[in-house]
Amino acid sequence: MALRSVLDADVAGKKVLVRVDCNVELDERRDVKEKYKVEAARKTVEYLLSKGAKVALATHLGRPDGKRDDAFSVRHIADDVERILARSVRFVDECVGEKVSKALGELSANELLLLENVRFSSGDESNDADFARALAEPFDLFVNDAFSVCHRDQASVTGVTKFLPSCAGIHLVEEVKQLTDVRERPARPAVAIVGGAKIETKLPIIRMFEEKYDRVLVGGKVACEAQDESISFSEKVMLPEDYAPERQDIGRNTLLKFREEILKAKTVVWNGPLGKFENPEYAAGTRMTLESIIESGAFSVIGGGETIIALEEAGVFQKISFVSTGGGAMLEFLSGDPLPGLLALEG
């Protein structure tokens, strides 16, 4: 799919609204755990600033259900965003209206605006045209660099494109390219690893990989649910033959068989942890699977919020070929479903 790229847009001196994904998990000190999702916007931000653009970042955080709730205020992560992007960040406690316009006018060179949670308005998730128009009003251009929300038909993703010239950010373009390649042109043997929870959301991607890949390794709660529901698969799909206590992780025999398949692979795609990895007692499946992927030397694509956290904790980002910011968006894209946020940027 061909997307309009920010690299081909007239951005010099423009006021630019950039949709990013700072919907991140916070630790007990309310520091950002998923730094990569914030870091993903760096190339686009740097490019725009180098052209003299005034840049405002729009994101959601948590599930405030269309109501202003300080627990979900973006101000809590402003310092982290500033530190991760290595730019001075000015927080604005609104995402539309006069405060945004005024802050844009006062913005100094190389400084960023970080707007308040777009989901403090119910108009974002409902894709209300009036809210989308208000969001767009102070700006000259819209750039979407948040692949992880592209499966949402929402005001800050698709609605705003009806009121502003719009294009894809640098990371978004790269994300689509990499995921298209592993979906359509994987080097073989190709192995997919699917973990996490909710068999109803993971079954379509398992079926896609079952058709296109050589092996599909299924763990986590997804595997438990598939076995409990007696879902049948072809011999390409490997479900666990043993588990850790209370099925909180895959067992040793399963881990060794998964490892054997991974080490033969030329392409590995992984979404979702294979156990309750945040508990060290049940982290072996996820940890050793990651070690096997790195050891294999395969072209590797890994995505999903919890999987990214596992990567960050292991400190091995640089050993993975490409890390997707998407969880649900990655699954839907790989399944072949059209993503509204991408359709709005085609051309």
PLY file of the C-alpha trace (Angstrom):
ply
format ascii 1.0
element vertex 347
property float x
property float y
property float z
element edge 346
property int vertex1
property int vertex2
end_header
0.00 0.00 0.00
1.34 3.43 -1.00
0.99 6.12 1.65
1.52 9.84 1.32
4.75 10.46 3.22
5.75 13.44 5.34
9.04 13.38 3.42
7.16 14.44 0.28
4.99 17.08 1.96
5.52 20.83 2.12
6.25 21.23 5.82
8.56 24.25 5.96
7.32 26.71 8.56
3.98 24.89 8.86
1.99 24.24 12.03
1.83 20.46 12.20
-0.35 18.18 14.31
1.35 14.81 14.80
-0.67 11.85 16.08
1.65 9.77 18.23
1.04 6.87 20.58
2.00 7.71 24.14
-0.62 5.35 25.52
2.00 3.58 27.58
2.16 1.54 30.75
3.60 3.33 33.77
5.58 1.78 36.59
4.95 2.31 40.31
6.74 5.68 40.10
4.54 6.65 37.11
7.52 6.51 34.77
6.98 5.27 31.21
7.64 1.53 30.78
7.12 1.38 26.98
9.71 3.93 25.94
9.88 2.53 22.42
6.36 3.68 21.56
7.37 7.26 22.34
10.78 6.91 20.70
9.10 5.78 17.46
8.06 9.37 16.70
11.59 10.78 16.98
12.54 10.69 13.27
9.35 12.44 12.23
9.66 15.07 14.96
13.31 15.74 14.13
12.54 16.05 10.42
9.70 18.51 10.97
11.73 20.65 13.36
14.64 20.68 10.91
12.28 22.28 8.38
11.19 24.98 10.79
7.76 23.48 11.48
5.86 24.08 14.71
4.95 20.68 16.08
2.19 19.59 18.45
1.86 15.98 19.59
-1.59 14.47 20.11
-2.13 11.19 21.93
-4.52 9.31 24.16
-3.67 7.74 27.51
-5.73 5.01 29.12
-9.52 4.79 29.04
-11.03 7.97 30.49
-14.37 7.27 28.72
-14.74 10.77 27.32
-14.37 12.48 30.69
-11.63 14.65 32.13
-9.83 12.55 34.73
-6.45 13.60 36.10
-5.40 9.99 36.50
-5.25 9.83 32.70
-3.79 13.27 32.09
-0.93 13.37 29.61
0.84 15.78 31.95
1.99 12.73 33.94
4.21 11.63 31.06
5.35 15.04 29.78
8.75 14.75 31.49
9.28 11.27 30.05
8.33 12.43 26.55
10.79 15.31 26.87
13.54 12.97 28.03
12.89 10.27 25.40
12.61 12.67 22.46
15.42 14.87 23.81
13.45 18.04 23.09
11.91 20.67 25.32
8.21 19.87 25.74
5.48 22.32 26.69
2.32 20.65 27.99
-1.06 22.18 27.11
-3.98 21.11 29.29
-6.39 21.14 26.34
-6.23 19.50 22.92
-8.53 21.95 21.11
-9.38 25.62 21.34
-7.72 28.91 22.14
-5.12 27.48 24.54
-3.69 25.36 21.74
-3.61 28.26 19.28
-1.96 30.54 21.83
0.67 27.96 22.77
1.49 27.40 19.09
2.04 31.11 18.66
4.40 31.20 21.64
6.30 28.06 20.71
10.05 28.59 20.39
12.32 26.91 17.87
13.00 23.22 18.60
10.28 23.12 21.29
7.32 20.74 21.12
3.74 21.03 22.30
2.22 18.02 24.02
-1.56 18.25 24.00
-3.92 16.90 26.64
-5.51 13.46 26.24
-7.71 13.48 23.13
-10.00 10.95 24.80
-11.02 13.44 27.45
-13.57 14.26 24.75
-16.08 11.58 23.80
-15.84 13.02 20.30
-12.55 11.28 19.65
-13.70 7.69 19.91
-17.05 8.48 18.27
-15.23 10.27 15.42
-17.37 13.35 15.92
-16.89 15.76 13.01
-17.09 18.86 15.19
-14.36 17.56 17.48
-12.19 16.56 14.50
-12.66 20.04 13.00
-11.70 21.71 16.29
-8.64 19.47 16.60
-7.54 20.44 13.09
-8.38 24.15 13.24
-5.04 25.60 14.55
-2.92 23.55 12.12
-1.78 23.47 8.49
-0.93 19.77 8.23
-1.71 16.46 9.94
0.88 13.68 10.25
-0.06 10.26 11.57
2.95 8.46 13.05
0.99 6.12 15.32
0.55 2.79 13.58
-0.83 1.29 16.79
-4.08 3.29 16.49
-4.53 2.95 12.73
-7.14 0.22 13.22
-9.35 2.84 14.93
-11.79 5.03 12.99
-11.51 7.96 15.38
-11.35 11.74 15.18
-7.64 11.98 15.98
-6.82 9.22 13.47
-9.20 9.53 10.51
-11.61 12.38 11.25
-8.94 15.07 11.23
-7.84 14.03 7.73
-11.09 15.45 6.35
-10.05 18.95 7.47
-6.29 19.02 6.87
-3.79 17.85 4.25
-2.56 14.60 5.76
0.33 12.19 5.43
2.16 9.36 7.16
5.10 9.81 9.48
8.48 8.21 8.86
7.98 5.36 11.33
4.48 4.62 10.08
5.73 4.25 6.50
8.49 1.91 7.66
6.06 -0.08 9.80
3.74 -0.72 6.87
6.66 -1.76 4.65
8.10 -4.21 7.15
4.77 -5.81 8.03
3.81 -6.08 4.36
7.07 -7.88 3.65
6.65 -10.47 6.40
3.00 -10.98 5.44
3.55 -11.33 1.70
7.23 -12.21 1.16
8.73 -13.99 4.19
12.06 -15.76 3.83
11.58 -19.45 4.58
11.29 -21.36 6.78
8.88 -18.80 8.27
7.76 -19.21 11.88
5.05 -17.25 13.68
4.71 -17.12 17.46
1.37 -16.08 18.91
0.82 -15.59 22.63
-1.09 -13.34 24.98
-4.79 -13.69 25.60
-8.21 -13.59 23.87
-8.47 -16.40 21.35
-11.28 -14.52 19.58
-8.87 -11.76 18.57
-5.89 -14.03 17.91
-7.64 -16.78 15.94
-7.74 -14.84 12.62
-3.99 -14.21 12.75
-3.29 -17.84 13.66
-5.35 -18.90 10.64
-3.47 -16.48 8.36
-0.11 -17.76 9.53
-1.38 -21.34 9.31
-2.01 -20.73 5.61
1.13 -18.71 4.77
3.85 -19.79 7.20
5.67 -23.06 7.81
5.07 -23.19 11.58
2.81 -21.41 14.05
3.81 -21.71 17.72
0.96 -20.84 20.09
1.37 -20.15 23.80
-0.01 -18.00 26.59
-3.69 -17.90 27.47
-4.49 -18.12 23.77
-3.19 -21.70 23.73
-5.16 -22.59 26.87
-8.34 -21.17 25.37
-7.80 -22.96 22.06
-7.31 -26.28 23.83
-10.23 -25.71 26.21
-12.50 -24.91 23.27
-11.17 -27.89 21.26
-10.30 -25.70 18.28
-8.68 -27.79 15.58
-5.67 -26.76 13.52
-3.47 -28.26 10.85
-0.18 -29.92 11.73
1.57 -26.58 11.08
0.22 -25.25 14.37
1.99 -26.36 17.55
0.12 -26.03 20.83
1.79 -26.69 24.20
2.12 -30.28 25.31
2.98 -29.26 28.86
2.69 -26.20 31.10
4.16 -24.65 34.21
1.90 -24.83 37.30
-1.62 -23.43 36.78
-0.79 -23.06 33.07
0.92 -19.74 33.75
3.71 -20.52 31.26
4.59 -23.12 28.67
6.40 -26.18 30.01
9.96 -27.30 29.38
9.12 -29.91 26.71
7.10 -27.37 24.77
9.82 -24.77 25.13
12.45 -27.14 23.71
10.23 -28.01 20.74
9.47 -24.34 20.08
13.18 -23.57 20.27
13.95 -26.27 17.71
11.52 -24.70 15.22
12.74 -21.15 15.85
16.40 -22.08 15.30
15.55 -23.38 11.80
13.70 -20.19 10.82
14.72 -17.49 8.36
11.74 -15.29 9.35
10.15 -15.03 12.79
7.10 -12.91 13.67
6.07 -12.77 17.34
3.10 -11.13 19.03
2.18 -11.75 22.66
4.07 -13.27 25.64
3.98 -17.03 26.20
3.25 -16.81 29.90
2.78 -14.48 32.85
6.29 -13.17 32.28
6.02 -10.29 34.78
6.29 -12.99 37.46
9.87 -14.38 37.33
8.51 -17.84 38.15
6.64 -17.86 34.83
9.06 -15.89 32.63
11.06 -18.79 31.17
8.88 -19.31 28.10
9.00 -15.68 27.01
12.65 -15.17 27.96
13.99 -18.30 26.29
11.86 -17.78 23.19
13.42 -14.34 22.82
16.89 -15.82 23.27
16.12 -18.44 20.61
14.97 -15.79 18.13
18.20 -13.84 18.58
20.30 -16.99 18.32
18.53 -18.05 15.11
19.73 -15.01 13.18
16.35 -14.91 11.44
14.74 -11.71 10.22
12.60 -10.95 13.26
9.53 -8.77 13.72
8.10 -8.44 17.22
5.09 -6.44 18.38
2.41 -6.08 21.04
2.56 -3.99 24.20
3.53 -6.73 26.66
6.02 -8.20 24.20
7.68 -4.80 23.82
7.95 -4.53 27.61
9.68 -7.93 27.66
12.12 -6.65 25.02
12.84 -3.48 26.97
13.42 -5.41 30.18
15.85 -7.73 28.38
17.65 -4.79 26.75
17.85 -6.47 23.32
16.04 -4.05 21.02
19.10 -3.69 18.81
19.14 -7.47 18.20
15.62 -7.53 16.71
15.23 -6.68 13.02
12.08 -4.61 13.47
9.85 -3.85 16.45
6.22 -2.99 15.71
4.45 -0.42 17.87
1.14 -2.15 17.19
-0.69 -4.80 19.15
-4.21 -5.02 17.76
-3.22 -2.98 14.70
-0.38 -5.37 13.93
-2.71 -8.36 14.19
-5.37 -6.78 11.98
-2.84 -5.65 9.37
-1.19 -9.07 9.18
-4.65 -10.67 8.95
-5.26 -8.60 5.82
-7.95 -6.37 7.31
-8.05 -2.77 5.99
-7.00 -0.24 8.62
-9.01 3.01 8.54
-6.03 5.13 9.59
-4.00 3.86 6.65
-6.81 4.13 4.12
-7.09 7.82 5.00
-3.45 8.33 3.98
-3.41 6.40 0.71
-2.44 8.21 -2.46
0 1
1 2
2 3
3 4
4 5
5 6
6 7
7 8
8 9
9 10
10 11
11 12
12 13
13 14
14 15
15 16
16 17
17 18
18 19
19 20
20 21
21 22
22 23
23 24
24 25
25 26
26 27
27 28
28 29
29 30
30 31
31 32
32 33
33 34
34 35
35 36
36 37
37 38
38 39
39 40
40 41
41 42
42 43
43 44
44 45
45 46
46 47
47 48
48 49
49 50
50 51
51 52
52 53
53 54
54 55
55 56
56 57
57 58
58 59
59 60
60 61
61 62
62 63
63 64
64 65
65 66
66 67
67 68
68 69
69 70
70 71
71 72
72 73
73 74
74 75
75 76
76 77
77 78
78 79
79 80
80 81
81 82
82 83
83 84
84 85
85 86
86 87
87 88
88 89
89 90
90 91
91 92
92 93
93 94
94 95
95 96
96 97
97 98
98 99
99 100
100 101
101 102
102 103
103 104
104 105
105 106
106 107
107 108
108 109
109 110
110 111
111 112
112 113
113 114
114 115
115 116
116 117
117 118
118 119
119 120
120 121
121 122
122 123
123 124
124 125
125 126
126 127
127 128
128 129
129 130
130 131
131 132
132 133
133 134
134 135
135 136
136 137
137 138
138 139
139 140
140 141
141 142
142 143
143 144
144 145
145 146
146 147
147 148
148 149
149 150
150 151
151 152
152 153
153 154
154 155
155 156
156 157
157 158
158 159
159 160
160 161
161 162
162 163
163 164
164 165
165 166
166 167
167 168
168 169
169 170
170 171
171 172
172 173
173 174
174 175
175 176
176 177
177 178
178 179
179 180
180 181
181 182
182 183
183 184
184 185
185 186
186 187
187 188
188 189
189 190
190 191
191 192
192 193
193 194
194 195
195 196
196 197
197 198
198 199
199 200
200 201
201 202
202 203
203 204
204 205
205 206
206 207
207 208
208 209
209 210
210 211
211 212
212 213
213 214
214 215
215 216
216 217
217 218
218 219
219 220
220 221
221 222
222 223
223 224
224 225
225 226
226 227
227 228
228 229
229 230
230 231
231 232
232 233
233 234
234 235
235 236
236 237
237 238
238 239
239 240
240 241
241 242
242 243
243 244
244 245
245 246
246 247
247 248
248 249
249 250
250 251
251 252
252 253
253 254
254 255
255 256
256 257
257 258
258 259
259 260
260 261
261 262
262 263
263 264
264 265
265 266
266 267
267 268
268 269
269 270
270 271
271 272
272 273
273 274
274 275
275 276
276 277
277 278
278 279
279 280
280 281
281 282
282 283
283 284
284 285
285 286
286 287
287 288
288 289
289 290
290 291
291 292
292 293
293 294
294 295
295 296
296 297
297 298
298 299
299 300
300 301
301 302
302 303
303 304
304 305
305 306
306 307
307 308
308 309
309 310
310 311
311 312
312 313
313 314
314 315
315 316
316 317
317 318
318 319
319 320
320 321
321 322
322 323
323 324
324 325
325 326
326 327
327 328
328 329
329 330
330 331
331 332
332 333
333 334
334 335
335 336
336 337
337 338
338 339
339 340
340 341
341 342
342 343
343 344
344 345
345 346
